[in-house]
């Protein structure tokens, strides 16, 4: 990553990762029936998703080949939602409407979901955000005094539980079990703690890549496979709307920009 020393995963994992589909996280809200019957709400959503679609298309045109696949999938999901919302604006919401059921959005979600309790820090977006949690795996986490959250175990995680509505979320993939001398990981963790303590608009989540019971086993780390992570340290940034903004070198550069902008020199977090 731009000349920085960083830990590379074994070649076998890199090969496997390169064959997986990138950009698994999209922007697919689970609207309630009451929301879809509220014409003013739906019109507002149409305007929002129309803007998101234009932004996504612009990002796709300027994206590197590495990010293009992920961004294209996000664009497709946005258009899927936009198609459904425009139909509801034109015809009204009727759960028994056969044409409504033929729309891709409603095919993936036959019945609108109940409202999400936002007090728990969840976001009601993205079919892909839900899938790992269908096995209902409890993950060990800790919150330090800077406000930075760490997720342990190296297992798959339900991203829904770690995105904060209205805030950008930075996922920082790191390791401290099998390689305590990973200088980039240690340095970045300290800088990110400083950034988190100074940033109300950000949520920083450190994701431990290795299983504590099996240090040195990155090649089988479920969470790295889930997010297609090719090496450590690694970043993925999500927008306040739960849409993947950037990953890899692009995300790392944005993190460095935020640190330089918000963290005074020689003022690490204490």
Phi and psi in degrees as GROMACS dihedral restraints (atoms count N, CA, C in turn):
[ dihedral_restraints ]
;  ai    aj    ak    al  type     phi  dphi    fc
    3     4     5     6     1    52.6    20    10
    4     5     6     7     1    45.3    20    10
    6     7     8     9     1    81.1    20    10
    7     8     9    10     1    -5.6    20    10
    9    10    11    12     1   -78.4    20    10
   10    11    12    13     1   146.2    20    10
   12    13    14    15     1   -73.9    20    10
   13    14    15    16     1   129.2    20    10
   15    16    17    18     1  -151.0    20    10
   16    17    18    19     1   156.6    20    10
   18    19    20    21     1   -79.7    20    10
   19    20    21    22     1   128.6    20    10
   21    22    23    24     1   -97.8    20    10
   22    23    24    25     1   141.6    20    10
   24    25    26    27     1   -75.9    20    10
   25    26    27    28     1   159.8    20    10
   27    28    29    30     1   -55.4    20    10
   28    29    30    31     1   151.2    20    10
   30    31    32    33     1   -56.6    20    10
   31    32    33    34     1   -34.6    20    10
   33    34    35    36     1   -62.3    20    10
   34    35    36    37     1   -44.3    20    10
   36    37    38    39     1   -65.8    20    10
   37    38    39    40     1   -40.7    20    10
   39    40    41    42     1   -59.1    20    10
   40    41    42    43     1   -40.5    20    10
   42    43    44    45     1   -63.7    20    10
   43    44    45    46     1   -44.8    20    10
   45    46    47    48     1   -63.9    20    10
   46    47    48    49     1   -43.2    20    10
   48    49    50    51     1   -61.3    20    10
   49    50    51    52     1   -41.1    20    10
   51    52    53    54     1   -65.4    20    10
   52    53    54    55     1   -19.5    20    10
   54    55    56    57     1   -90.8    20    10
   55    56    57    58     1    -7.7    20    10
   57    58    59    60     1   -87.0    20    10
   58    59    60    61     1   157.3    20    10
   60    61    62    63     1   -74.7    20    10
   61    62    63    64     1   136.2    20    10
   63    64    65    66     1   -95.5    20    10
   64    65    66    67     1   164.6    20    10
   66    67    68    69     1    68.9    20    10
   67    68    69    70     1    46.5    20    10
   69    70    71    72     1   -68.8    20    10
   70    71    72    73     1   -21.6    20    10
   72    73    74    75     1   -90.9    20    10
   73    74    75    76     1   128.8    20    10
   75    76    77    78     1  -121.2    20    10
   76    77    78    79     1  -162.6    20    10
   78    79    80    81     1  -128.7    20    10
   79    80    81    82     1    85.7    20    10
   81    82    83    84     1  -128.5    20    10
   82    83    84    85     1    95.1    20    10
   84    85    86    87     1   -69.4    20    10
   85    86    87    88     1   152.7    20    10
   87    88    89    90     1  -103.0    20    10
   88    89    90    91     1    90.0    20    10
   90    91    92    93     1   -73.8    20    10
   91    92    93    94     1   150.0    20    10
   93    94    95    96     1   -87.2    20    10
   94    95    96    97     1   161.5    20    10
   96    97    98    99     1   -60.8    20    10
   97    98    99   100     1   -39.3    20    10
   99   100   101   102     1   -61.7    20    10
  100   101   102   103     1   -39.5    20    10
  102   103   104   105     1   -65.0    20    10
  103   104   105   106     1   -42.5    20    10
  105   106   107   108     1   -70.7    20    10
  106   107   108   109     1   -20.5    20    10
  108   109   110   111     1   -86.5    20    10
  109   110   111   112     1    -9.3    20    10
  111   112   113   114     1   -90.9    20    10
  112   113   114   115     1   100.4    20    10
  114   115   116   117     1   -59.1    20    10
  115   116   117   118     1   -41.4    20    10
  117   118   119   120     1   -63.5    20    10
  118   119   120   121     1   -41.5    20    10
  120   121   122   123     1   -62.0    20    10
  121   122   123   124     1   -45.1    20    10
  123   124   125   126     1   -65.1    20    10
  124   125   126   127     1   -40.0    20    10
  126   127   128   129     1   -62.6    20    10
  127   128   129   130     1   -38.6    20    10
  129   130   131   132     1   -63.9    20    10
  130   131   132   133     1   -40.4    20    10
  132   133   134   135     1   -66.2    20    10
  133   134   135   136     1   -37.2    20    10
  135   136   137   138     1   -60.6    20    10
  136   137   138   139     1   -46.2    20    10
  138   139   140   141     1   -61.8    20    10
  139   140   141   142     1   -41.5    20    10
  141   142   143   144     1   -64.7    20    10
  142   143   144   145     1   -46.0    20    10
  144   145   146   147     1   -73.7    20    10
  145   146   147   148     1   -27.5    20    10
  147   148   149   150     1   -64.9    20    10
  148   149   150   151     1   -41.0    20    10
  150   151   152   153     1   -66.3    20    10
  151   152   153   154     1   -41.9    20    10
  153   154   155   156     1   -62.6    20    10
  154   155   156   157     1   -37.9    20    10
  156   157   158   159     1   -64.8    20    10
  157   158   159   160     1   -44.8    20    10
  159   160   161   162     1   -62.3    20    10
  160   161   162   163     1   -42.4    20    10
  162   163   164   165     1   -64.6    20    10
  163   164   165   166     1   -41.2    20    10
  165   166   167   168     1   -64.7    20    10
  166   167   168   169     1   -42.1    20    10
  168   169   170   171     1   -63.9    20    10
  169   170   171   172     1   -37.9    20    10
  171   172   173   174     1   -65.9    20    10
  172   173   174   175     1   -42.6    20    10
  174   175   176   177     1   -66.1    20    10
  175   176   177   178     1   -35.3    20    10
  177   178   179   180     1   -65.1    20    10
  178   179   180   181     1   -40.2    20    10
  180   181   182   183     1   -64.8    20    10
  181   182   183   184     1   -30.7    20    10
  183   184   185   186     1  -103.8    20    10
  184   185   186   187     1     5.4    20    10
  186   187   188   189     1   -76.8    20    10
  187   188   189   190     1   150.9    20    10
  189   190   191   192     1   -72.8    20    10
  190   191   192   193     1   159.1    20    10
  192   193   194   195     1   -55.7    20    10
  193   194   195   196     1   -32.2    20    10
  195   196   197   198     1   -62.7    20    10
  196   197   198   199     1   -38.5    20    10
  198   199   200   201     1   -94.7    20    10
  199   200   201   202     1   -15.9    20    10
  201   202   203   204     1   -58.5    20    10
  202   203   204   205     1   -42.1    20    10
  204   205   206   207     1   -62.7    20    10
  205   206   207   208     1   -46.2    20    10
  207   208   209   210     1   -64.3    20    10
  208   209   210   211     1   -43.5    20    10
  210   211   212   213     1   -66.9    20    10
  211   212   213   214     1   -38.8    20    10
  213   214   215   216     1   -60.8    20    10
  214   215   216   217     1   -40.1    20    10
  216   217   218   219     1   -65.3    20    10
  217   218   219   220     1   -39.6    20    10
  219   220   221   222     1   -61.7    20    10
  220   221   222   223     1   -42.3    20    10
  222   223   224   225     1   -62.2    20    10
  223   224   225   226     1   -41.1    20    10
  225   226   227   228     1   -63.1    20    10
  226   227   228   229     1   -40.3    20    10
  228   229   230   231     1   -67.7    20    10
  229   230   231   232     1   -39.7    20    10
  231   232   233   234     1   -61.4    20    10
  232   233   234   235     1   -44.4    20    10
  234   235   236   237     1   -66.3    20    10
  235   236   237   238     1   -33.1    20    10
  237   238   239   240     1   -62.2    20    10
  238   239   240   241     1   -44.7    20    10
  240   241   242   243     1   -66.6    20    10
  241   242   243   244     1   -43.1    20    10
  243   244   245   246     1   -61.4    20    10
  244   245   246   247     1   -41.6    20    10
  246   247   248   249     1   -58.8    20    10
  247   248   249   250     1   -44.8    20    10
  249   250   251   252     1   -66.6    20    10
  250   251   252   253     1   -42.7    20    10
  252   253   254   255     1   -64.3    20    10
  253   254   255   256     1   -41.6    20    10
  255   256   257   258     1   -64.5    20    10
  256   257   258   259     1   -37.2    20    10
  258   259   260   261     1   -64.0    20    10
  259   260   261   262     1   -43.4    20    10
  261   262   263   264     1   -64.9    20    10
  262   263   264   265     1   -37.3    20    10
  264   265   266   267     1   -62.4    20    10
  265   266   267   268     1   -40.6    20    10
  267   268   269   270     1   -75.7    20    10
  268   269   270   271     1   -36.6    20    10
  270   271   272   273     1  -115.7    20    10
  271   272   273   274     1   -12.9    20    10
  273   274   275   276     1    84.8    20    10
  274   275   276   277     1   163.3    20    10
  276   277   278   279     1   -96.7    20    10
  277   278   279   280     1   121.7    20    10
  279   280   281   282     1  -137.2    20    10
  280   281   282   283     1   112.7    20    10
  282   283   284   285     1   -63.4    20    10
  283   284   285   286     1   -15.8    20    10
  285   286   287   288     1   -97.8    20    10
  286   287   288   289     1     2.4    20    10
  288   289   290   291     1   -68.8    20    10
  289   290   291   292     1   115.5    20    10
  291   292   293   294     1   -63.0    20    10
  292   293   294   295     1   -33.4    20    10
  294   295   296   297     1   -68.4    20    10
  295   296   297   298     1   -36.1    20    10
  297   298   299   300     1   -60.5    20    10
  298   299   300   301     1   -42.0    20    10
  300   301   302   303     1   -67.5    20    10
  301   302   303   304     1   -18.2    20    10
  303   304   305   306     1   -82.8    20    10
  304   305   306   307     1   -14.2    20    10
  306   307   308   309     1   -70.4    20    10
  307   308   309   310     1   142.1    20    10
  309   310   311   312     1   -57.2    20    10
  310   311   312   313     1   -38.1    20    10
  312   313   314   315     1   -60.4    20    10
  313   314   315   316     1   -44.6    20    10
  315   316   317   318     1   -80.0    20    10
  316   317   318   319     1   -20.5    20    10
  318   319   320   321     1   -67.0    20    10
  319   320   321   322     1   -38.0    20    10
  321   322   323   324     1   -78.3    20    10
  322   323   324   325     1   -19.3    20    10
  324   325   326   327     1  -140.5    20    10
  325   326   327   328     1    79.5    20    10
  327   328   329   330     1   -55.0    20    10
  328   329   330   331     1   -36.8    20    10
  330   331   332   333     1  -125.9    20    10
  331   332   333   334     1   125.6    20    10
  333   334   335   336     1   -53.6    20    10
  334   335   336   337     1   141.1    20    10
  336   337   338   339     1   -78.7    20    10
  337   338   339   340     1   159.1    20    10
  339   340   341   342     1   -66.7    20    10
  340   341   342   343     1   160.5    20    10
  342   343   344   345     1   -61.8    20    10
  343   344   345   346     1   143.2    20    10
  345   346   347   348     1   -84.2    20    10
  346   347   348   349     1   139.1    20    10
  348   349   350   351     1   -79.9    20    10
  349   350   351   352     1   105.8    20    10
  351   352   353   354     1   -77.9    20    10
  352   353   354   355     1   -12.7    20    10
  354   355   356   357     1   -64.4    20    10
  355   356   357   358     1   -15.8    20    10
  357   358   359   360     1   -94.0    20    10
  358   359   360   361     1     5.9    20    10
  360   361   362   363     1    77.4    20    10
  361   362   363   364     1    27.0    20    10
  363   364   365   366     1   -98.3    20    10
  364   365   366   367     1   163.7    20    10
  366   367   368   369     1  -128.5    20    10
  367   368   369   370     1   139.5    20    10
  369   370   371   372     1   -91.4    20    10
  370   371   372   373     1    63.2    20    10
  372   373   374   375     1  -137.1    20    10
  373   374   375   376     1   151.4    20    10
  375   376   377   378     1    73.6    20    10
  376   377   378   379     1   110.2    20    10
  378   379   380   381     1   -56.8    20    10
  379   380   381   382     1   -36.0    20    10
  381   382   383   384     1   -70.9    20    10
  382   383   384   385     1   -25.7    20    10
  384   385   386   387     1   -68.5    20    10
  385   386   387   388     1   -25.2    20    10
  387   388   389   390     1   -83.9    20    10
  388   389   390   391     1   -31.1    20    10
  390   391   392   393     1   -56.3    20    10
  391   392   393   394     1   -44.3    20    10
  393   394   395   396     1   -62.8    20    10
  394   395   396   397     1   -29.0    20    10
  396   397   398   399     1   -80.7    20    10
  397   398   399   400     1    -4.7    20    10
  399   400   401   402     1   -65.6    20    10
  400   401   402   403     1   -15.8    20    10
  402   403   404   405     1   -92.5    20    10
  403   404   405   406     1     0.1    20    10
  405   406   407   408     1    48.2    20    10
  406   407   408   409     1    62.5    20    10
  408   409   410   411     1   -95.4    20    10
  409   410   411   412     1   126.2    20    10
  411   412   413   414     1   -84.3    20    10
  412   413   414   415     1   127.8    20    10
  414   415   416   417     1  -107.5    20    10
  415   416   417   418     1   146.3    20    10
  417   418   419   420     1   -81.1    20    10
  418   419   420   421     1   130.1    20    10
  420   421   422   423     1  -134.7    20    10
  421   422   423   424     1   161.5    20    10
  423   424   425   426     1  -144.9    20    10
  424   425   426   427     1   148.3    20    10
  426   427   428   429     1  -119.8    20    10
  427   428   429   430     1   115.6    20    10
  429   430   431   432     1   -84.7    20    10
  430   431   432   433     1   176.0    20    10
  432   433   434   435     1   -68.9    20    10
  433   434   435   436     1   -14.4    20    10
  435   436   437   438     1   -78.0    20    10
  436   437   438   439     1   -17.5    20    10
  438   439   440   441     1   100.0    20    10
  439   440   441   442     1    -1.7    20    10
  441   442   443   444     1   -80.6    20    10
  442   443   444   445     1   132.8    20    10
  444   445   446   447     1   -96.0    20    10
  445   446   447   448     1   139.3    20    10
  447   448   449   450     1  -118.1    20    10
  448   449   450   451     1   132.6    20    10
  450   451   452   453     1  -108.8    20    10
  451   452   453   454     1   124.2    20    10
  453   454   455   456     1  -101.5    20    10
  454   455   456   457     1   176.2    20    10
  456   457   458   459     1    95.8    20    10
  457   458   459   460     1   -21.9    20    10
  459   460   461   462     1    74.0    20    10
  460   461   462   463     1     6.6    20    10
  462   463   464   465     1   -86.8    20    10
  463   464   465   466     1   166.1    20    10
  465   466   467   468     1   -58.1    20    10
  466   467   468   469     1   146.7    20    10
  468   469   470   471     1  -127.0    20    10
  469   470   471   472     1   149.8    20    10
  471   472   473   474     1   -86.9    20    10
  472   473   474   475     1   105.5    20    10
  474   475   476   477     1   -57.2    20    10
  475   476   477   478     1   -32.3    20    10
  477   478   479   480     1   -49.3    20    10
  478   479   480   481     1   -37.1    20    10
  480   481   482   483     1   -77.2    20    10
  481   482   483   484     1    -8.5    20    10
  483   484   485   486     1  -119.6    20    10
  484   485   486   487     1     3.5    20    10
  486   487   488   489     1   -98.2    20    10
  487   488   489   490     1   138.7    20    10
  489   490   491   492     1  -106.9    20    10
  490   491   492   493     1   124.1    20    10
  492   493   494   495     1   -55.5    20    10
  493   494   495   496     1   131.9    20    10
  495   496   497   498     1    82.1    20    10
  496   497   498   499     1     3.2    20    10
  498   499   500   501     1  -126.5    20    10
  499   500   501   502     1   150.4    20    10
  501   502   503   504     1   -75.6    20    10
  502   503   504   505     1   143.7    20    10
  504   505   506   507     1  -118.5    20    10
  505   506   507   508     1   130.2    20    10
  507   508   509   510     1  -108.7    20    10
  508   509   510   511     1   116.3    20    10
  510   511   512   513     1   -91.7    20    10
  511   512   513   514     1   124.2    20    10
  513   514   515   516     1  -115.5    20    10
  514   515   516   517     1   105.0    20    10
  516   517   518   519     1   -85.4    20    10
  517   518   519   520     1   124.5    20    10
  519   520   521   522     1  -147.7    20    10
  520   521   522   523     1   178.7    20    10
  522   523   524   525     1  -149.4    20    10
  523   524   525   526     1   142.8    20    10
  525   526   527   528     1  -134.4    20    10
  526   527   528   529     1    -6.6    20    10
  528   529   530   531     1   -83.0    20    10
  529   530   531   532     1   -58.4    20    10
  531   532   533   534     1   -84.9    20    10
  532   533   534   535     1   -18.0    20    10
  534   535   536   537     1  -142.2    20    10
  535   536   537   538     1    74.6    20    10
  537   538   539   540     1   -65.5    20    10
  538   539   540   541     1   -12.7    20    10
  540   541   542   543     1   -92.5    20    10
  541   542   543   544     1     8.5    20    10
  543   544   545   546     1   -66.8    20    10
  544   545   546   547     1    92.0    20    10
  546   547   548   549     1   -62.8    20    10
  547   548   549   550     1   -38.0    20    10
  549   550   551   552     1   -61.5    20    10
  550   551   552   553     1   -44.0    20    10
  552   553   554   555     1   -62.6    20    10
  553   554   555   556     1   -46.8    20    10
  555   556   557   558     1   -64.9    20    10
  556   557   558   559     1   -46.3    20    10
  558   559   560   561     1   -62.8    20    10
  559   560   561   562     1   -44.3    20    10
  561   562   563   564     1   -66.6    20    10
  562   563   564   565     1   -37.8    20    10
  564   565   566   567     1   -58.8    20    10
  565   566   567   568     1   -44.8    20    10
  567   568   569   570     1   -64.1    20    10
  568   569   570   571     1   -42.1    20    10
  570   571   572   573     1   -66.4    20    10
  571   572   573   574     1   -38.0    20    10
  573   574   575   576     1   -70.2    20    10
  574   575   576   577     1   -33.1    20    10
  576   577   578   579     1   -62.5    20    10
  577   578   579   580     1   -42.9    20    10
  579   580   581   582     1   -63.0    20    10
  580   581   582   583     1   -42.2    20    10
  582   583   584   585     1   -63.4    20    10
  583   584   585   586     1   -46.3    20    10
  585   586   587   588     1   -61.4    20    10
  586   587   588   589     1   -42.4    20    10
  588   589   590   591     1   -65.6    20    10
  589   590   591   592     1   -15.8    20    10
  591   592   593   594     1  -112.3    20    10
  592   593   594   595     1     9.2    20    10
  594   595   596   597     1  -134.0    20    10
  595   596   597   598     1   100.2    20    10
  597   598   599   600     1   -73.3    20    10
  598   599   600   601     1   -21.5    20    10
  600   601   602   603     1   -92.0    20    10
  601   602   603   604     1     2.9    20    10
  603   604   605   606     1  -121.3    20    10
  604   605   606   607     1   150.7    20    10
  606   607   608   609     1  -125.8    20    10
  607   608   609   610     1   119.8    20    10
  609   610   611   612     1  -104.6    20    10
  610   611   612   613     1   126.6    20    10
  612   613   614   615     1  -122.5    20    10
  613   614   615   616     1   115.3    20    10
  615   616   617   618     1   -87.4    20    10
  616   617   618   619     1   124.4    20    10
  618   619   620   621     1  -108.8    20    10
  619   620   621   622     1   109.9    20    10
  621   622   623   624     1   -70.9    20    10
  622   623   624   625     1   121.5    20    10
  624   625   626   627     1   -79.1    20    10
  625   626   627   628     1   -28.9    20    10
  627   628   629   630     1   -96.6    20    10
  628   629   630   631     1   149.7    20    10
  630   631   632   633     1   -77.9    20    10
  631   632   633   634     1   127.4    20    10
  633   634   635   636     1   -58.2    20    10
  634   635   636   637     1   -34.4    20    10
  636   637   638   639     1   -77.3    20    10
  637   638   639   640     1   -15.4    20    10
  639   640   641   642     1  -135.6    20    10
  640   641   642   643     1    64.0    20    10
  642   643   644   645     1   -60.5    20    10
  643   644   645   646     1   149.2    20    10
  645   646   647   648     1    81.8    20    10
  646   647   648   649     1    15.8    20    10
  648   649   650   651     1  -116.3    20    10
  649   650   651   652     1    44.7    20    10
  651   652   653   654     1   -60.5    20    10
  652   653   654   655     1   -27.1    20    10
  654   655   656   657     1   -63.4    20    10
  655   656   657   658     1   -22.8    20    10
  657   658   659   660     1  -114.0    20    10
  658   659   660   661     1    16.5    20    10
  660   661   662   663     1   -65.8    20    10
  661   662   663   664     1   113.7    20    10
  663   664   665   666     1   -60.9    20    10
  664   665   666   667     1   -37.8    20    10
  666   667   668   669     1   -70.5    20    10
  667   668   669   670     1   -31.2    20    10
  669   670   671   672     1   -69.9    20    10
  670   671   672   673     1   -37.2    20    10
  672   673   674   675     1   -68.7    20    10
  673   674   675   676     1   -38.5    20    10
  675   676   677   678     1   -58.4    20    10
  676   677   678   679     1   -41.2    20    10
  678   679   680   681     1  -104.0    20    10
  679   680   681   682     1    10.0    20    10
  681   682   683   684     1    55.8    20    10
  682   683   684   685     1    49.9    20    10
  684   685   686   687     1   -89.2    20    10
  685   686   687   688     1   118.6    20    10
  687   688   689   690     1   -89.8    20    10
  688   689   690   691     1   -12.8    20    10
  690   691   692   693     1  -172.1    20    10
  691   692   693   694     1   162.1    20    10
  693   694   695   696     1  -116.9    20    10
  694   695   696   697     1   146.3    20    10
  696   697   698   699     1   -72.2    20    10
  697   698   699   700     1   160.5    20    10
  699   700   701   702     1  -148.1    20    10
  700   701   702   703     1   145.2    20    10
  702   703   704   705     1  -126.0    20    10
  703   704   705   706     1   145.7    20    10
  705   706   707   708     1  -133.1    20    10
  706   707   708   709     1   133.9    20    10
  708   709   710   711     1  -116.3    20    10
  709   710   711   712     1   133.8    20    10
  711   712   713   714     1  -113.4    20    10
  712   713   714   715     1   145.0    20    10
  714   715   716   717     1   -76.8    20    10
  715   716   717   718     1   170.3    20    10
  717   718   719   720     1   -60.4    20    10
  718   719   720   721     1   -19.8    20    10
  720   721   722   723     1   -92.4    20    10
  721   722   723   724     1    11.7    20    10
  723   724   725   726     1    71.4    20    10
  724   725   726   727     1    26.6    20    10
  726   727   728   729     1  -103.6    20    10
  727   728   729   730     1   135.9    20    10
  729   730   731   732     1   -65.5    20    10
  730   731   732   733     1   120.4    20    10
  732   733   734   735     1   -88.5    20    10
  733   734   735   736     1   -47.9    20    10
  735   736   737   738     1  -160.0    20    10
  736   737   738   739     1   167.6    20    10
  738   739   740   741     1  -155.1    20    10
  739   740   741   742     1   166.4    20    10
  741   742   743   744     1    61.3    20    10
  742   743   744   745     1  -136.1    20    10
  744   745   746   747     1   -61.9    20    10
  745   746   747   748     1   -38.5    20    10
  747   748   749   750     1   -63.2    20    10
  748   749   750   751     1   -43.9    20    10
  750   751   752   753     1   -67.7    20    10
  751   752   753   754     1   -39.4    20    10
  753   754   755   756     1   -61.1    20    10
  754   755   756   757     1   -41.3    20    10
  756   757   758   759     1   -63.8    20    10
  757   758   759   760     1   -39.0    20    10
  759   760   761   762     1   -66.9    20    10
  760   761   762   763     1   -39.3    20    10
  762   763   764   765     1   -62.3    20    10
  763   764   765   766     1   -44.7    20    10
  765   766   767   768     1   -61.3    20    10
  766   767   768   769     1   -37.4    20    10
  768   769   770   771     1   -64.5    20    10
  769   770   771   772     1   -44.2    20    10
  771   772   773   774     1   -63.9    20    10
  772   773   774   775     1   -41.2    20    10
  774   775   776   777     1   -63.8    20    10
  775   776   777   778     1   -45.3    20    10
  777   778   779   780     1   -63.5    20    10
  778   779   780   781     1   -33.7    20    10
  780   781   782   783     1   -78.4    20    10
  781   782   783   784     1   -35.0    20    10
  783   784   785   786     1  -111.3    20    10
  784   785   786   787     1   -20.9    20    10
  786   787   788   789     1  -104.1    20    10
  787   788   789   790     1   117.1    20    10
  789   790   791   792     1   -60.6    20    10
  790   791   792   793     1   144.8    20    10
  792   793   794   795     1   -58.1    20    10
  793   794   795   796     1   142.3    20    10
  795   796   797   798     1    58.8    20    10
  796   797   798   799     1    28.0    20    10
  798   799   800   801     1  -125.4    20    10
  799   800   801   802     1    65.1    20    10
  801   802   803   804     1   -65.8    20    10
  802   803   804   805     1   161.5    20    10
  804   805   806   807     1   -66.7    20    10
  805   806   807   808     1   138.7    20    10
